[in-house]
Amino acid sequence: HLLAMLAVGLWAAQNGGRWLWSLPAVFVMLMLAGATAALAGWGLPYAEQAVVASLFLFGLMVAGACPAGAVFGVLLVGAFAVFHGFAHGAEIPATSDAFSYALGFLLSTAFLHGAGIGFAALLRHWLTRLVGAGIALSGVFFVLN
């Protein structure tokens, strides 16, 4: 999850402009929707596989410095955010306060997006792309293991 959150921030920074904060905001909002669905007892097949796939695809977007585009970026980030949120929501311990737990992972997600944006500002363009390639490879690694 951590690498995917960083990748969203990196990709948002690469795209700049309105995407700088809108991609992370869409992710956090739809992550909350996914967590809510899990808490409501809804099923979402292949959630963990989608989380791993997001590493690969987000990493590729950063490695290729791909433009987010009006619909593409929001759909890609939003769809995977639902899966990430569902996975987190399904992992909330029954004995914990769901609100506090969700607030914690949502704030952590926002912080990690911000860290990705900050890293992109500090790194050279080619180094940001190299980090993206590493994130994509981590997705492949998790599939193979």
MIMI-663741 format. One record per residue (C-alpha): residue in three letters; y, z, x; residue number from 0. Coordinates in steps of 0.25 Angstrom, whole numbers, plus 2048, in hexadecimal, padded with zeros to 3 digits. Layout:
BEGIN
+------+-----+-----+-----+-----+
! code !   v !   w !   u ! pos !
+------+-----+-----+-----+-----+
!  ALA !   Y !   Z !   X ! NUM !
...
+------+-----+-----+-----+-----+
END
This chain:
BEGIN
+------+-----+-----+-----+-----+
! code !   v !   w !   u ! pos !
+------+-----+-----+-----+-----+
!  HIS ! 800 ! 800 ! 800 !   0 !
!  LEU ! 80A ! 804 ! 80B !   1 !
!  LEU ! 809 ! 7F6 ! 812 !   2 !
!  ALA ! 80B ! 7EF ! 804 !   3 !
!  MET ! 818 ! 7F7 ! 802 !   4 !
!  LEU ! 81D ! 7F4 ! 80F !   5 !
!  ALA ! 81A ! 7E5 ! 80D !   6 !
!  VAL ! 822 ! 7E5 ! 800 !   7 !
!  GLY ! 82E ! 7EB ! 808 !   8 !
!  LEU ! 82D ! 7E1 ! 813 !   9 !
!  TRP ! 82C ! 7D5 ! 80A !  10 !
!  ALA ! 837 ! 7DA ! 801 !  11 !
!  ALA ! 840 ! 7DB ! 80E !  12 !
!  GLN ! 83C ! 7CD ! 813 !  13 !
!  ASN ! 840 ! 7C8 ! 805 !  14 !
!  GLY ! 84D ! 7D0 ! 805 !  15 !
!  GLY ! 857 ! 7CF ! 7FA !  16 !
!  ARG ! 853 ! 7D3 ! 7EC !  17 !
!  TRP ! 844 ! 7D4 ! 7F1 !  18 !
!  LEU ! 848 ! 7DF ! 7FB !  19 !
!  TRP ! 847 ! 7EA ! 7F0 !  20 !
!  SER ! 841 ! 7E2 ! 7E4 !  21 !
!  LEU ! 833 ! 7E0 ! 7EA !  22 !
!  PRO ! 832 ! 7EF ! 7EE !  23 !
!  ALA ! 837 ! 7F3 ! 7E0 !  24 !
!  VAL ! 82E ! 7EA ! 7D9 !  25 !
!  PHE ! 822 ! 7EF ! 7E1 !  26 !
!  VAL ! 826 ! 7FE ! 7DE !  27 !
!  MET ! 828 ! 7FB ! 7CF !  28 !
!  LEU ! 81B ! 7F3 ! 7CD !  29 !
!  MET ! 813 ! 7FD ! 7D6 !  30 !
!  LEU ! 818 ! 808 ! 7CB !  31 !
!  ALA ! 812 ! 7FF ! 7C0 !  32 !
!  GLY ! 805 ! 7FE ! 7C7 !  33 !
!  ALA ! 804 ! 80D ! 7CA !  34 !
!  THR ! 807 ! 80F ! 7BB !  35 !
!  ALA ! 7FC ! 806 ! 7B7 !  36 !
!  ALA ! 7F2 ! 80D ! 7BF !  37 !
!  LEU ! 7F7 ! 81A ! 7BA !  38 !
!  ALA ! 7F5 ! 815 ! 7AC !  39 !
!  GLY ! 7E7 ! 812 ! 7AF !  40 !
!  TRP ! 7E8 ! 803 ! 7AF !  41 !
!  GLY ! 7DF ! 7FB ! 7B8 !  42 !
!  LEU ! 7E4 ! 7F1 ! 7C3 !  43 !
!  PRO ! 7D8 ! 7EB ! 7CA !  44 !
!  TYR ! 7D9 ! 7E8 ! 7D9 !  45 !
!  ALA ! 7E5 ! 7F1 ! 7DC !  46 !
!  GLU ! 7E1 ! 7F5 ! 7EA !  47 !
!  GLN ! 7DD ! 7E6 ! 7ED !  48 !
!  ALA ! 7EB ! 7E2 ! 7E8 !  49 !
!  VAL ! 7F1 ! 7EC ! 7F1 !  50 !
!  VAL ! 7EA ! 7E7 ! 7FD !  51 !
!  ALA ! 7EE ! 7D8 ! 7F9 !  52 !
!  SER ! 7FD ! 7DD ! 7F8 !  53 !
!  LEU ! 7FC ! 7E0 ! 807 !  54 !
!  PHE ! 7F8 ! 7D2 ! 80A !  55 !
!  LEU ! 801 ! 7CB ! 801 !  56 !
!  PHE ! 80D ! 7D4 ! 804 !  57 !
!  GLY ! 80A ! 7D3 ! 813 !  58 !
!  LEU ! 80A ! 7C4 ! 812 !  59 !
!  MET ! 817 ! 7C3 ! 80A !  60 !
!  VAL ! 81E ! 7CB ! 816 !  61 !
!  ALA ! 816 ! 7C4 ! 821 !  62 !
!  GLY ! 81B ! 7B6 ! 81B !  63 !
!  ALA ! 829 ! 7BC ! 817 !  64 !
!  CYS ! 826 ! 7B5 ! 80A !  65 !
!  PRO ! 832 ! 7B5 ! 800 !  66 !
!  ALA ! 82F ! 7BE ! 7F4 !  67 !
!  GLY ! 834 ! 7B4 ! 7EA !  68 !
!  ALA ! 839 ! 7B9 ! 7DC !  69 !
!  VAL ! 82C ! 7BA ! 7D5 !  70 !
!  PHE ! 822 ! 7BA ! 7E0 !  71 !
!  GLY ! 826 ! 7C6 ! 7E8 !  72 !
!  VAL ! 828 ! 7CE ! 7DB !  73 !
!  LEU ! 81A ! 7CA ! 7D6 !  74 !
!  LEU ! 813 ! 7CC ! 7E3 !  75 !
!  VAL ! 819 ! 7DA ! 7E6 !  76 !
!  GLY ! 818 ! 7DE ! 7D7 !  77 !
!  ALA ! 80A ! 7DA ! 7D5 !  78 !
!  PHE ! 805 ! 7E2 ! 7E1 !  79 !
!  ALA ! 80E ! 7EE ! 7DE !  80 !
!  VAL ! 806 ! 7F0 ! 7D1 !  81 !
!  PHE ! 7F9 ! 7F0 ! 7D9 !  82 !
!  HIS ! 7FF ! 7FA ! 7E3 !  83 !
!  GLY ! 805 ! 803 ! 7D8 !  84 !
!  PHE ! 7F7 ! 802 ! 7D1 !  85 !
!  ALA ! 7F0 ! 807 ! 7DD !  86 !
!  HIS ! 7FA ! 812 ! 7DF !  87 !
!  GLY ! 7F9 ! 816 ! 7D1 !  88 !
!  ALA ! 7EA ! 816 ! 7D1 !  89 !
!  GLU ! 7EA ! 81F ! 7DD !  90 !
!  ILE ! 7F3 ! 82A ! 7D6 !  91 !
!  PRO ! 7EB ! 837 ! 7D7 !  92 !
!  ALA ! 7E8 ! 83D ! 7C9 !  93 !
!  THR ! 7ED ! 84A ! 7CD !  94 !
!  SER ! 7FB ! 845 ! 7D2 !  95 !
!  ASP ! 808 ! 843 ! 7CB !  96 !
!  ALA ! 807 ! 834 ! 7C9 !  97 !
!  PHE ! 817 ! 833 ! 7C8 !  98 !
!  SER ! 819 ! 839 ! 7D6 !  99 !
!  TYR ! 80D ! 831 ! 7DC ! 100 !
!  ALA ! 813 ! 824 ! 7D7 ! 101 !
!  LEU ! 821 ! 828 ! 7DB ! 102 !
!  GLY ! 81C ! 82A ! 7E9 ! 103 !
!  PHE ! 815 ! 81D ! 7EA ! 104 !
!  LEU ! 820 ! 815 ! 7E4 ! 105 !
!  LEU ! 82A ! 81C ! 7EE ! 106 !
!  SER ! 821 ! 81A ! 7F9 ! 107 !
!  THR ! 820 ! 80B ! 7F5 ! 108 !
!  ALA ! 82F ! 809 ! 7F5 ! 109 !
!  PHE ! 830 ! 810 ! 802 ! 110 !
!  LEU ! 826 ! 807 ! 808 ! 111 !
!  HIS ! 82D ! 7FB ! 803 ! 112 !
!  GLY ! 83A ! 800 ! 809 ! 113 !
!  ALA ! 833 ! 802 ! 816 ! 114 !
!  GLY ! 82E ! 7F3 ! 815 ! 115 !
!  ILE ! 83C ! 7EF ! 813 ! 116 !
!  GLY ! 841 ! 7F8 ! 81E ! 117 !
!  PHE ! 836 ! 7F2 ! 828 ! 118 !
!  ALA ! 83A ! 7E4 ! 825 ! 119 !
!  ALA ! 848 ! 7E7 ! 828 ! 120 !
!  LEU ! 844 ! 7ED ! 835 ! 121 !
!  LEU ! 83A ! 7E3 ! 839 ! 122 !
!  ARG ! 83C ! 7D5 ! 83E ! 123 !
!  HIS ! 838 ! 7CA ! 834 ! 124 !
!  TRP ! 82C ! 7C6 ! 83B ! 125 !
!  LEU ! 827 ! 7D4 ! 83D ! 126 !
!  THR ! 829 ! 7D7 ! 82E ! 127 !
!  ARG ! 820 ! 7CA ! 82C ! 128 !
!  LEU ! 816 ! 7D0 ! 836 ! 129 !
!  VAL ! 815 ! 7DD ! 82E ! 130 !
!  GLY ! 813 ! 7D5 ! 822 ! 131 !
!  ALA ! 807 ! 7CE ! 828 ! 132 !
!  GLY ! 801 ! 7DB ! 82D ! 133 !
!  ILE ! 802 ! 7E0 ! 81E ! 134 !
!  ALA ! 7FB ! 7D4 ! 819 ! 135 !
!  LEU ! 7F0 ! 7D6 ! 824 ! 136 !
!  SER ! 7EF ! 7E4 ! 81F ! 137 !
!  GLY ! 7EB ! 7DF ! 811 ! 138 !
!  VAL ! 7E1 ! 7D6 ! 817 ! 139 !
!  PHE ! 7DB ! 7E2 ! 81F ! 140 !
!  PHE ! 7DA ! 7EA ! 813 ! 141 !
!  VAL ! 7D2 ! 7DF ! 80C ! 142 !
!  LEU ! 7C9 ! 7DD ! 817 ! 143 !
!  ASN ! 7C6 ! 7EC ! 818 ! 144 !
+------+-----+-----+-----+-----+
END
